[in-house]
Structures are given as structure tokens and as C-alpha cells.
Amino acid sequence: MAAFSNITAHPLIFVIGAFSTYLLHTCNGWLGYAGGLLHAAFLTLITPSILQNAGAAARACGAGRVFATAWAVWVVFLFVGTFTVAYAFVPGAGSFRERTDL
């Protein structure tokens, strides 16, 4: 298990993530679906290292700062999600509705 502890630092993993994002956003049909599936696998692969880095940041500069940053990002996502759902009622929110081509 120790041999695979730093697999996310390999450049090939970054290339796979970038390529899957490209496929997801540029292709239609099954090829776009395959890109999305590959991107979901990529995000699943890098999640443990992201959590480890968050833990290291919490130990280095305080858990409150890391928690506040995560909470602020969540609030922004919540706000944009409200725009996505209520785009017909909120002025200027149409730009957030299903615009992955941008």
C-alpha cells in the first residue's frame, strides 16, 4: 500500500484529469459520457490527497482558517446553485444555466 501512496503526484494522472475534462466539455454523446465517467474516476482518485492536504493545512495554520475557507467556498457554490435553479426568475442568472461550453 505504501508504493501507491503518492500516485496522484504522477504527471500522467494530471494528463488523464485534463483530458477527461476536455472530453466532458467538448464532446457530445457517448464520447462526452466517457469523458465524464473518466473525470468522476479522476476526482475519486485525488480526493484522499486533497483531504490529507487540508488536514496538513489545518495543523499548520489552524483548523479555523481551513474551515472558514471551506465554508466560504460552499457558500459560493450554494449561491451559484440557487442561480442555476432559479435562472428564469433572477436577472442575469441565465449565464449559469447549463453552459458547460464556455
ZALO-650580 format. One record per residue (C-alpha): residue number from 1; residue in three letters; chain; x, y, z. Coordinates in Angstrom, 3 decimals. Layout:
BEGIN
PT  nr rest kette       xx       yy       zz
PT NUM  ALA     A        X        Y        Z
...
***
This chain:
BEGIN
PT  nr rest kette       xx       yy       zz
PT   1  MET     A    0.000    0.000    0.000
PT   2  ALA     A    2.910    2.347    0.645
PT   3  ALA     A    4.001    2.112   -3.001
PT   4  PHE     A    0.760    3.740   -4.147
PT   5  SER     A    0.619    6.457   -1.500
PT   6  ASN     A    1.843    9.181   -3.860
PT   7  ILE     A    0.252    8.061   -7.137
PT   8  THR     A   -1.626   11.349   -7.501
PT   9  ALA     A    1.678   13.218   -7.893
PT  10  HIS     A    2.433   11.372  -11.143
PT  11  PRO     A    2.187   13.631  -14.216
PT  12  LEU     A    0.140   11.021  -16.087
PT  13  ILE     A   -2.662   11.386  -13.540
PT  14  PHE     A   -2.795   15.128  -14.253
PT  15  VAL     A   -2.899   14.447  -18.000
PT  16  ILE     A   -5.772   11.991  -17.519
PT  17  GLY     A   -7.676   14.576  -15.478
PT  18  ALA     A   -7.105   17.317  -18.044
PT  19  PHE     A   -8.037   15.046  -20.955
PT  20  SER     A  -11.206   13.834  -19.238
PT  21  THR     A  -12.228   17.441  -18.592
PT  22  TYR     A  -11.588   18.263  -22.242
PT  23  LEU     A  -13.734   15.341  -23.400
PT  24  LEU     A  -16.500   16.211  -20.970
PT  25  HIS     A  -16.770   19.796  -22.152
PT  26  THR     A  -16.186   19.447  -25.894
PT  27  CYS     A  -17.767   16.173  -26.993
PT  28  ASN     A  -21.376   15.097  -27.268
PT  29  GLY     A  -22.931   11.671  -26.952
PT  30  TRP     A  -21.044    8.650  -25.723
PT  31  LEU     A  -17.637   10.260  -26.000
PT  32  GLY     A  -18.707   13.085  -23.688
PT  33  TYR     A  -20.220   10.493  -21.353
PT  34  ALA     A  -16.937    8.577  -21.316
PT  35  GLY     A  -15.112   11.811  -20.509
PT  36  GLY     A  -17.480   12.451  -17.613
PT  37  LEU     A  -17.040    8.908  -16.338
PT  38  LEU     A  -13.260    9.211  -16.531
PT  39  HIS     A  -13.431   12.583  -14.787
PT  40  ALA     A  -15.510   11.090  -11.963
PT  41  ALA     A  -12.869    8.378  -11.521
PT  42  PHE     A  -10.142   11.060  -11.530
PT  43  LEU     A  -11.924   13.080   -8.844
PT  44  THR     A  -12.377    9.924   -6.760
PT  45  LEU     A   -8.664    9.201   -7.086
PT  46  ILE     A   -7.477   12.653   -5.960
PT  47  THR     A   -9.962   13.123   -3.088
PT  48  PRO     A   -7.818   11.400   -0.404
PT  49  SER     A   -4.788   13.567   -1.180
PT  50  ILE     A   -6.948   16.709   -1.089
PT  51  LEU     A   -8.239   15.707    2.345
PT  52  GLN     A   -4.700   14.958    3.525
PT  53  ASN     A   -3.552   18.378    2.335
PT  54  ALA     A   -6.481   20.019    4.120
PT  55  GLY     A   -5.513   18.199    7.311
PT  56  ALA     A   -1.904   19.303    6.945
PT  57  ALA     A   -3.043   22.894    6.366
PT  58  ALA     A   -5.268   22.702    9.442
PT  59  ARG     A   -2.326   21.554   11.547
PT  60  ALA     A   -0.017   24.218   10.084
PT  61  CYS     A   -2.183   27.335   10.141
PT  62  GLY     A   -5.152   26.432   12.280
PT  63  ALA     A   -8.330   24.483   11.747
PT  64  GLY     A  -10.469   27.620   11.938
PT  65  ARG     A   -8.878   29.155    8.856
PT  66  VAL     A   -9.255   25.944    6.832
PT  67  PHE     A  -12.853   25.506    7.988
PT  68  ALA     A  -13.696   29.145    7.191
PT  69  THR     A  -12.229   28.836    3.694
PT  70  ALA     A  -14.144   25.619    3.021
PT  71  TRP     A  -17.320   27.212    4.333
PT  72  ALA     A  -16.851   30.296    2.127
PT  73  VAL     A  -16.385   28.109   -0.955
PT  74  TRP     A  -19.515   26.156   -0.011
PT  75  VAL     A  -21.498   29.408    0.317
PT  76  VAL     A  -20.381   30.484   -3.164
PT  77  PHE     A  -21.431   27.094   -4.573
PT  78  LEU     A  -24.771   27.392   -2.792
PT  79  PHE     A  -25.317   30.855   -4.227
PT  80  VAL     A  -24.458   29.746   -7.777
PT  81  GLY     A  -26.684   26.689   -7.329
PT  82  THR     A  -29.576   28.974   -6.479
PT  83  PHE     A  -28.918   30.908   -9.670
PT  84  THR     A  -28.898   27.651  -11.633
PT  85  VAL     A  -32.269   26.536  -10.287
PT  86  ALA     A  -33.990   29.928  -10.394
PT  87  TYR     A  -32.451   31.267  -13.579
PT  88  ALA     A  -35.838   32.238  -15.018
PT  89  PHE     A  -36.603   34.487  -12.049
PT  90  VAL     A  -33.217   36.038  -11.232
PT  91  PRO     A  -31.869   38.716  -13.603
PT  92  GLY     A  -28.577   37.696  -15.199
PT  93  ALA     A  -28.784   34.112  -13.982
PT  94  GLY     A  -29.262   32.619  -17.443
PT  95  SER     A  -25.493   32.575  -17.899
PT  96  PHE     A  -25.215   29.937  -15.150
PT  97  ARG     A  -27.742   27.552  -16.713
PT  98  GLU     A  -26.172   24.532  -18.429
PT  99  ARG     A  -23.341   26.473  -20.052
PT 100  THR     A  -20.509   23.957  -19.948
PT 101  ASP     A  -19.450   25.008  -23.437
PT 102  LEU     A  -17.969   28.190  -22.001
***
